[in-house]
Amino acid sequence: MRSLRIYLPEELERKFRRASMECYGYSRGSLSKAAADAIRRWIRVQETMAGIEIPSEPVRVLRGLLSHVEKSSVELQHEAAEIRVDRARAR
């Protein structure tokens, strides 16, 4: 294993210590386990984002995407509002 020295803002360090102890226990090595897990997740996100190509003109990509839909945009907005209300009532 290798060591890595990092500097964090005090508040972030305090929250990280608390969360890592709650997750991995109050024994020796819990901070290292939590840090390794956090770094692995960060790397996974970075690798995933590197594979995504962002178009130079995203509006042009979206234009015509819903041309097959018969309803107007206003009708779709009203339908979406009704769906949200129904879901909120179901909770």
N, C-alpha and C positions, 0 to 999 in steps of 0.2 A: 504494500500500500504506500501511496505517496501522500504528502501533506500539501495543503493549499491554504495560504493565508489570505483572507478577504476582510475588507472593512465595510461595515454596514452602519446605517443610521441607528441610533440607540433604540428608538421605538421598534424598528423592524427586527433588530437583534433580540429584543425582549419578547416580542410576539413569536419569533421563530423558536426560541428556547422553550417557551411555554407549550407551543404546539408540538414540538418534537418530543418533549417529555411526556405529554399526554398520549401521543401516538405510540411511541417506542418504549415507554417506561422511563423510570428515573434511575436507570443503571448506566454504567460507563458505556460510552459508544452510541448513545441515543442521538446525540447531535450529529455525529458522523453519518449514521444511517439516514437520518432525515435530510441532511445536506446532499448525500449521494442520490437519494430518491428525487429530490427537487432538481438537481442538476440533470439527471437522466430525463426527467419530464421536460425540462427546458430544451434540452438537445433534441428530443423527439419532436417538439413543436417547431423548432428552427428547421429541422430537416424536412418536415412536412411543408412548411411555408416556402422553403426554397424550391420545391417542386411545383408550386402554383404560379402560373403566369397571369399577371394582371394586365388586362387589355389597356391600351393607351386611351381609347375612347369607350368607356363602359356603357354609356347611354346608347351608342350605336349598336352594341351587342344585344341590348335588351329590346330595342325597337322591333316591333312585329312579333314579339314572343307570344303574346296573347291574342293574336289576330284570329285564331280559330274559335275564340270564346264569343258566344252570341250576346251575352249581357253587356250593358254599358258599364263604364267605370263607376258610376254612381250606384248602380244596382249591385255591383260587387262590393262596394263599401258598405252598403246597407246590410247585405247578407253577412259580411264579415262581422259587423257589429252585433247582429242577432246571434251568431255563433258564439261570440265572446260572452254575451249575456247568458246564453244557455249553459255554457261551461262554468261560469261564475255561480249560477244557481245550483248546479249539480254538486258543487263542492260543499 
